[in-house]
Amino acid sequence: MNPIVDEVKREYGGKVDFVFVSMDDKAGKEKAAEYSVIGYPSFLILDSTGKQVNLLQGVVPKETLEKALDDVLAREGG
């Protein structure tokens, strides 16, 4: 997934903030529990207010991740 994520980060840089959370540390596990993430990779999509609008779990195609980001950007006028 890293090459896909890196490519999407380059394409959406400046429009979307990307935050990596490791499931290997306590803070990551707490954040996963807060958002009901039960596996990884998982992509939690939040709007500009921090509200969860989508959760993609497992290996997803680049197009799926882009669509999820485009949807939230369109809702927010970006």
N, CA, C and O atoms as a printed pandas DataFrame, in Angstrom:
     atom_number atom_name residue_name chain_id  residue_number  x_coord  y_coord  z_coord
0              1         N          MET        A               1    0.818   -1.205    0.000
1              2        CA          MET        A               1    0.000    0.000    0.000
2              3         C          MET        A               1    0.861    1.268    0.000
3              4         O          MET        A               1    0.403    2.310   -0.468
4              5         N          ASN        A               2    2.073    1.207    0.504
5              6        CA          ASN        A               2    2.879    2.421    0.619
6              7         C          ASN        A               2    3.062    3.168   -0.697
7              8         O          ASN        A               2    2.935    4.392   -0.707
8              9         N          PRO        A               3    3.357    2.487   -1.816
9             10        CA          PRO        A               3    3.504    3.256   -3.065
10            11         C          PRO        A               3    2.213    3.975   -3.459
11            12         O          PRO        A               3    2.257    5.102   -3.952
12            13         N          ILE        A               4    1.073    3.335   -3.247
13            14        CA          ILE        A               4   -0.208    3.965   -3.568
14            15         C          ILE        A               4   -0.443    5.166   -2.663
15            16         O          ILE        A               4   -0.814    6.241   -3.136
16            17         N          VAL        A               5   -0.230    4.990   -1.379
17            18        CA          VAL        A               5   -0.447    6.077   -0.426
18            19         C          VAL        A               5    0.503    7.232   -0.732
19            20         O          VAL        A               5    0.094    8.393   -0.694
20            21         N          ASP        A               6    1.749    6.934   -1.031
21            22        CA          ASP        A               6    2.706    7.993   -1.353
22            23         C          ASP        A               6    2.268    8.773   -2.585
23            24         O          ASP        A               6    2.384    9.998   -2.617
24            25         N          GLU        A               7    1.772    8.083   -3.586
25            26        CA          GLU        A               7    1.314    8.740   -4.805
26            27         C          GLU        A               7    0.096    9.621   -4.529
27            28         O          GLU        A               7    0.024   10.752   -5.010
28            29         N          VAL        A               8   -0.852    9.109   -3.759
29            30        CA          VAL        A               8   -2.047    9.887   -3.428
30            31         C          VAL        A               8   -1.669   11.105   -2.577
31            32         O          VAL        A               8   -2.233   12.186   -2.750
32            33         N          LYS        A               9   -0.732   10.932   -1.678
33            34        CA          LYS        A               9   -0.271   12.057   -0.858
34            35         C          LYS        A               9    0.320   13.158   -1.736
35            36         O          LYS        A               9    0.077   14.340   -1.495
36            37         N          ARG        A              10    1.086   12.779   -2.742
37            38        CA          ARG        A              10    1.652   13.777   -3.657
38            39         C          ARG        A              10    0.547   14.488   -4.436
39            40         O          ARG        A              10    0.585   15.708   -4.601
40            41         N          GLU        A              11   -0.427   13.733   -4.909
41            42        CA          GLU        A              11   -1.494   14.299   -5.727
42            43         C          GLU        A              11   -2.439   15.200   -4.932
43            44         O          GLU        A              11   -2.963   16.176   -5.469
44            45         N          TYR        A              12   -2.659   14.879   -3.661
45            46        CA          TYR        A              12   -3.623   15.624   -2.849
46            47         C          TYR        A              12   -2.956   16.553   -1.850
47            48         O          TYR        A              12   -3.629   17.171   -1.024
48            49         N          GLY        A              13   -1.645   16.653   -1.920
49            50        CA          GLY        A              13   -0.920   17.534   -1.010
50            51         C          GLY        A              13   -1.458   18.953   -1.101
51            52         O          GLY        A              13   -1.690   19.461   -2.198
52            53         N          GLY        A              14   -1.654   19.587    0.026
53            54        CA          GLY        A              14   -2.204   20.927    0.053
54            55         C          GLY        A              14   -3.723   20.960    0.152
55            56         O          GLY        A              14   -4.296   21.962    0.579
56            57         N          LYS        A              15   -4.376   19.872   -0.239
57            58        CA          LYS        A              15   -5.840   19.800   -0.146
58            59         C          LYS        A              15   -6.285   18.910    1.008
59            60         O          LYS        A              15   -7.370   19.090    1.561
60            61         N          VAL        A              16   -5.439   17.951    1.366
61            62        CA          VAL        A              16   -5.790   16.951    2.372
62            63         C          VAL        A              16   -4.605   16.781    3.315
63            64         O          VAL        A              16   -3.457   16.732    2.876
64            65         N          ASP        A              17   -4.885   16.692    4.598
65            66        CA          ASP        A              17   -3.840   16.367    5.578
66            67         C          ASP        A              17   -3.824   14.862    5.777
67            68         O          ASP        A              17   -4.864   14.252    6.028
68            69         N          PHE        A              18   -2.656   14.267    5.667
69            70        CA          PHE        A              18   -2.490   12.838    5.884
70            71         C          PHE        A              18   -1.773   12.631    7.213
71            72         O          PHE        A              18   -0.742   13.247    7.484
72            73         N          VAL        A              19   -2.337   11.755    8.031
73            74        CA          VAL        A              19   -1.747   11.447    9.333
74            75         C          VAL        A              19   -1.577    9.937    9.420
75            76         O          VAL        A              19   -2.529    9.183    9.222
76            77         N          PHE        A              20   -0.368    9.507    9.716
77            78        CA          PHE        A              20   -0.095    8.084    9.890
78            79         C          PHE        A              20   -0.155    7.762   11.373
79            80         O          PHE        A              20    0.469    8.437   12.192
80            81         N          VAL        A              21   -0.907    6.730   11.710
81            82        CA          VAL        A              21   -1.002    6.274   13.092
82            83         C          VAL        A              21   -0.570    4.813   13.126
83            84         O          VAL        A              21   -1.109    3.979   12.398
84            85         N          SER        A              22    0.398    4.517   13.970
85            86        CA          SER        A              22    0.908    3.156   14.078
86            87         C          SER        A              22    0.084    2.352   15.078
87            88         O          SER        A              22   -0.195    2.807   16.188
88            89         N          MET        A              23   -0.290    1.170   14.669
89            90        CA          MET        A              23   -1.012    0.266   15.564
90            91         C          MET        A              23   -0.056   -0.433   16.533
91            92         O          MET        A              23   -0.474   -1.241   17.363
92            93         N          ASP        A              24    1.217   -0.113   16.416
93            94        CA          ASP        A              24    2.217   -0.745   17.274
94            95         C          ASP        A              24    2.465    0.014   18.567
95            96         O          ASP        A              24    3.192   -0.468   19.436
96            97         N          ASP        A              25    1.875    1.188   18.706
97            98        CA          ASP        A              25    2.088    1.919   19.955
98            99         C          ASP        A              25    0.755    2.221   20.639
99           100         O          ASP        A              25   -0.313    2.087   20.041
100          101         N          LYS        A              26    0.842    2.621   21.874
101          102        CA          LYS        A              26   -0.351    2.833   22.694
102          103         C          LYS        A              26   -1.273    3.898   22.109
103          104         O          LYS        A              26   -2.487    3.702   22.047
104          105         N          ALA        A              27   -0.709    5.015   21.684
105          106        CA          ALA        A              27   -1.529    6.096   21.131
106          107         C          ALA        A              27   -2.275    5.627   19.881
107          108         O          ALA        A              27   -3.440    5.972   19.683
108          109         N          GLY        A              28   -1.610    4.850   19.050
109          110        CA          GLY        A              28   -2.241    4.321   17.850
110          111         C          GLY        A              28   -3.377    3.369   18.178
111          112         O          GLY        A              28   -4.431    3.410   17.543
112          113         N          LYS        A              29   -3.169    2.528   19.151
113          114        CA          LYS        A              29   -4.215    1.590   19.571
114          115         C          LYS        A              29   -5.413    2.320   20.151
115          116         O          LYS        A              29   -6.556    1.924   19.922
116          117         N          GLU        A              30   -5.156    3.383   20.901
117          118        CA          GLU        A              30   -6.251    4.177   21.462
118          119         C          GLU        A              30   -7.040    4.874   20.360
119          120         O          GLU        A              30   -8.269    4.915   20.406
120          121         N          LYS        A              31   -6.336    5.422   19.367
121          122        CA          LYS        A              31   -6.998    6.095   18.252
122          123         C          LYS        A              31   -7.811    5.083   17.447
123          124         O          LYS        A              31   -8.920    5.389   17.009
124          125         N          ALA        A              32   -7.275    3.891   17.249
125          126        CA          ALA        A              32   -7.995    2.842   16.519
126          127         C          ALA        A              32   -9.287    2.472   17.259
127          128         O          ALA        A              32  -10.335    2.305   16.635
128          129         N          ALA        A              33   -9.210    2.349   18.548
129          130        CA          ALA        A              33  -10.397    2.013   19.331
130          131         C          ALA        A              33  -11.429    3.141   19.268
131          132         O          ALA        A              33  -12.631    2.886   19.192
132          133         N          GLU        A              34  -10.960    4.367   19.299
133          134        CA          GLU        A              34  -11.858    5.527   19.238
134          135         C          GLU        A              34  -12.699    5.511   17.957
135          136         O          GLU        A              34  -13.870    5.889   17.973
136          137         N          TYR        A              35  -12.098    5.075   16.857
137          138        CA          TYR        A              35  -12.789    5.081   15.564
138          139         C          TYR        A              35  -13.220    3.691   15.102
139          140         O          TYR        A              35  -13.601    3.514   13.945
140          141         N          SER        A              36  -13.165    2.717   15.984
141          142        CA          SER        A              36  -13.594    1.337   15.678
142          143         C          SER        A              36  -12.820    0.702   14.533
143          144         O          SER        A              36  -13.376   -0.076   13.757
144          145         N          VAL        A              37  -11.548    1.030   14.428
145          146        CA          VAL        A              37  -10.684    0.404   13.428
146          147         C          VAL        A              37  -10.231   -0.935   13.990
147          148         O          VAL        A              37   -9.654   -1.000   15.075
148          149         N          ILE        A              38  -10.497   -2.005   13.242
149          150        CA          ILE        A              38  -10.172   -3.336   13.769
150          151         C          ILE        A              38   -9.074   -4.044   12.978
151          152         O          ILE        A              38   -8.655   -5.139   13.354
152          153         N          GLY        A              39   -8.615   -3.450   11.916
153          154        CA          GLY        A              39   -7.565   -4.077   11.126
154          155         C          GLY        A              39   -6.778   -3.035   10.369
155          156         O          GLY        A              39   -7.123   -1.854   10.360
156          157         N          TYR        A              40   -5.729   -3.487    9.742
157          158        CA          TYR        A              40   -4.955   -2.553    8.941
158          159         C          TYR        A              40   -4.409   -3.248    7.719
159          160         O          TYR        A              40   -4.159   -4.454    7.738
160          161         N          PRO        A              41   -4.223   -2.489    6.651
161          162        CA          PRO        A              41   -4.334   -1.033    6.624
162          163         C          PRO        A              41   -5.790   -0.574    6.692
163          164         O          PRO        A              41   -6.699   -1.261    6.226
164          165         N          SER        A              42   -5.983    0.583    7.275
165          166        CA          SER        A              42   -7.286    1.236    7.323
166          167         C          SER        A              42   -7.076    2.701    6.995
167          168         O          SER        A              42   -6.075    3.305    7.380
168          169         N          PHE        A              43   -8.033    3.258    6.282
169          170        CA          PHE        A              43   -7.986    4.666    5.912
170          171         C          PHE        A              43   -9.231    5.327    6.466
171          172         O          PHE        A              43  -10.344    5.091    5.997
172          173         N          LEU        A              44   -9.026    6.143    7.453
173          174        CA          LEU        A              44  -10.118    6.855    8.106
174          175         C          LEU        A              44  -10.193    8.241    7.474
175          176         O          LEU        A              44   -9.234    9.011    7.535
176          177         N          ILE        A              45  -11.319    8.550    6.878
177          178        CA          ILE        A              45  -11.495    9.829    6.201
178          179         C          ILE        A              45  -12.340   10.725    7.101
179          180         O          ILE        A              45  -13.475   10.392    7.442
180          181         N          LEU        A              46  -11.770   11.861    7.478
181          182        CA          LEU        A              46  -12.449   12.829    8.336
182          183         C          LEU        A              46  -12.681   14.106    7.549
183          184         O          LEU        A              46  -11.883   14.459    6.680
184          185         N          ASP        A              47  -13.781   14.803    7.854
185          186        CA          ASP        A              47  -13.996   16.100    7.224
186          187         C          ASP        A              47  -13.194   17.158    7.978
187          188         O          ASP        A              47  -12.457   16.843    8.912
188          189         N          SER        A              48  -13.345   18.395    7.569
189          190        CA          SER        A              48  -12.540   19.466    8.164
190          191         C          SER        A              48  -12.880   19.741    9.626
191          192         O          SER        A              48  -12.122   20.413   10.326
192          193         N          THR        A              49  -14.021   19.223   10.089
193          194        CA          THR        A              49  -14.388   19.396   11.494
194          195         C          THR        A              49  -13.940   18.218   12.360
195          196         O          THR        A              49  -14.110   18.235   13.579
196          197         N          GLY        A              50  -13.363   17.192   11.718
197          198        CA          GLY        A              50  -12.930   16.011   12.442
198          199         C          GLY        A              50  -13.962   14.908   12.504
199          200         O          GLY        A              50  -13.742   13.882   13.147
200          201         N          LYS        A              51  -15.088   15.112   11.838
201          202        CA          LYS        A              51  -16.142   14.090   11.813
202          203         C          LYS        A              51  -15.783   12.990   10.814
203          204         O          LYS        A              51  -15.372   13.270    9.688
204          205         N          GLN        A              52  -15.944   11.743   11.240
205          206        CA          GLN        A              52  -15.669   10.611   10.362
206          207         C          GLN        A              52  -16.707   10.557    9.246
207          208         O          GLN        A              52  -17.910   10.566    9.508
208          209         N          VAL        A              53  -16.235   10.501    7.999
209          210        CA          VAL        A              53  -17.148   10.406    6.864
210          211         C          VAL        A              53  -16.966    9.113    6.077
211          212         O          VAL        A              53  -17.825    8.750    5.274
212          213         N          ASN        A              54  -15.860    8.419    6.301
213          214        CA          ASN        A              54  -15.634    7.160    5.598
214          215         C          ASN        A              54  -14.543    6.372    6.314
215          216         O          ASN        A              54  -13.671    6.940    6.971
216          217         N          LEU        A              55  -14.612    5.070    6.172
217          218        CA          LEU        A              55  -13.577    4.179    6.688
218          219         C          LEU        A              55  -13.355    3.097    5.645
219          220         O          LEU        A              55  -14.252    2.305    5.352
220          221         N          LEU        A              56  -12.161    3.072    5.093
221          222        CA          LEU        A              56  -11.779    2.048    4.122
222          223         C          LEU        A              56  -10.832    1.095    4.825
223          224         O          LEU        A              56   -9.821    1.520    5.384
224          225         N          GLN        A              57  -11.148   -0.183    4.800
225          226        CA          GLN        A              57  -10.306   -1.156    5.482
226          227         C          GLN        A              57   -9.762   -2.173    4.500
227          228         O          GLN        A              57  -10.437   -2.580    3.555
228          229         N          GLY        A              58   -8.538   -2.567    4.745
229          230        CA          GLY        A              58   -7.881   -3.532    3.888
230          231         C          GLY        A              58   -7.157   -2.840    2.746
231          232         O          GLY        A              58   -7.116   -1.612    2.666
232          233         N          VAL        A              59   -6.601   -3.632    1.886
233          234        CA          VAL        A              59   -5.902   -3.098    0.724
234          235         C          VAL        A              59   -6.953   -2.593   -0.261
235          236         O          VAL        A              59   -7.822   -3.349   -0.696
236          237         N          VAL        A              60   -6.868   -1.323   -0.607
237          238        CA          VAL        A              60   -7.849   -0.725   -1.512
238          239         C          VAL        A              60   -7.135   -0.182   -2.741
239          240         O          VAL        A              60   -5.991    0.266   -2.653
240          241         N          PRO        A              61   -7.805   -0.221   -3.881
241          242        CA          PRO        A              61   -7.211    0.363   -5.082
242          243         C          PRO        A              61   -7.055    1.876   -4.928
243          244         O          PRO        A              61   -7.794    2.515   -4.179
244          245         N          LYS        A              62   -6.106    2.424   -5.631
245          246        CA          LYS        A              62   -5.865    3.863   -5.605
246          247         C          LYS        A              62   -7.136    4.632   -5.944
247          248         O          LYS        A              62   -7.427    5.656   -5.326
248          249         N          GLU        A              63   -7.887    4.148   -6.911
249          250        CA          GLU        A              63   -9.094    4.830   -7.343
250          251         C          GLU        A              63  -10.128    4.929   -6.227
251          252         O          GLU        A              63  -10.843    5.927   -6.129
252          253         N          THR        A              64  -10.209    3.907   -5.391
253          254        CA          THR        A              64  -11.156    3.905   -4.271
254          255         C          THR        A              64  -10.777    4.958   -3.248
255          256         O          THR        A              64  -11.634    5.684   -2.744
256          257         N          LEU        A              65   -9.502    5.039   -2.948
257          258        CA          LEU        A              65   -9.020    6.045   -2.001
258          259         C          LEU        A              65   -9.233    7.448   -2.569
259          260         O          LEU        A              65   -9.664    8.351   -1.852
260          261         N          GLU        A              66   -8.933    7.631   -3.845
261          262        CA          GLU        A              66   -9.140    8.937   -4.473
262          263         C          GLU        A              66  -10.614    9.335   -4.458
263          264         O          GLU        A              66  -10.941   10.491   -4.190
264          265         N          LYS        A              67  -11.487    8.403   -4.736
265          266        CA          LYS        A              67  -12.934    8.698   -4.733
266          267         C          LYS        A              67  -13.386    9.145   -3.349
267          268         O          LYS        A              67  -14.153   10.100   -3.225
268          269         N          ALA        A              68  -12.919    8.464   -2.312
269          270        CA          ALA        A              68  -13.296    8.836   -0.946
270          271         C          ALA        A              68  -12.820   10.245   -0.622
271          272         O          ALA        A              68  -13.541   11.015    0.013
272          273         N          LEU        A              69  -11.619   10.584   -1.050
273          274        CA          LEU        A              69  -11.092   11.928   -0.805
274          275         C          LEU        A              69  -11.845   12.965   -1.642
275          276         O          LEU        A              69  -12.185   14.040   -1.147
276          277         N          ASP        A              70  -12.102   12.639   -2.908
277          278        CA          ASP        A              70  -12.839   13.559   -3.772
278          279         C          ASP        A              70  -14.238   13.832   -3.222
279          280         O          ASP        A              70  -14.719   14.963   -3.280
280          281         N          ASP        A              71  -14.883   12.810   -2.696
281          282        CA          ASP        A              71  -16.233   12.975   -2.136
282          283         C          ASP        A              71  -16.241   13.965   -0.992
283          284         O          ASP        A              71  -17.097   14.848   -0.947
284          285         N          VAL        A              72  -15.302   13.838   -0.066
285          286        CA          VAL        A              72  -15.284   14.752    1.077
286          287         C          VAL        A              72  -14.862   16.158    0.633
287          288         O          VAL        A              72  -15.371   17.147    1.162
288          289         N          LEU        A              73  -13.956   16.255   -0.313
289          290        CA          LEU        A              73  -13.570   17.570   -0.822
290          291         C          LEU        A              73  -14.736   18.264   -1.521
291          292         O          LEU        A              73  -14.927   19.471   -1.368
292          293         N          ALA        A              74  -15.508   17.508   -2.280
293          294        CA          ALA        A              74  -16.659   18.080   -2.979
294          295         C          ALA        A              74  -17.702   18.589   -1.995
295          296         O          ALA        A              74  -18.308   19.638   -2.211
296          297         N          ARG        A              75  -17.908   17.841   -0.911
297          298        CA          ARG        A              75  -18.881   18.275    0.110
298          299         C          ARG        A              75  -18.457   19.560    0.774
299          300         O          ARG        A              75  -19.290   20.356    1.207
300          301         N          GLU        A              76  -17.141   19.760    0.852
301          302        CA          GLU        A              76  -16.621   20.926    1.559
302          303         C          GLU        A              76  -16.262   22.068    0.608
303          304         O          GLU        A              76  -15.735   23.100    1.022
304          305         N          GLY        A              77  -16.555   21.860   -0.661
305          306        CA          GLY        A              77  -16.299   22.922   -1.623
306          307         C          GLY        A              77  -14.859   23.042   -2.046
307          308         O          GLY        A              77  -14.452   24.072   -2.583
308          309         N          GLY        A              78  -14.061   21.981   -1.807
309          310        CA          GLY        A              78  -12.639   22.062   -2.153
310          311         C          GLY        A              78  -12.364   21.232   -3.303
311          312         O          GLY        A              78  -11.221   21.161   -3.754
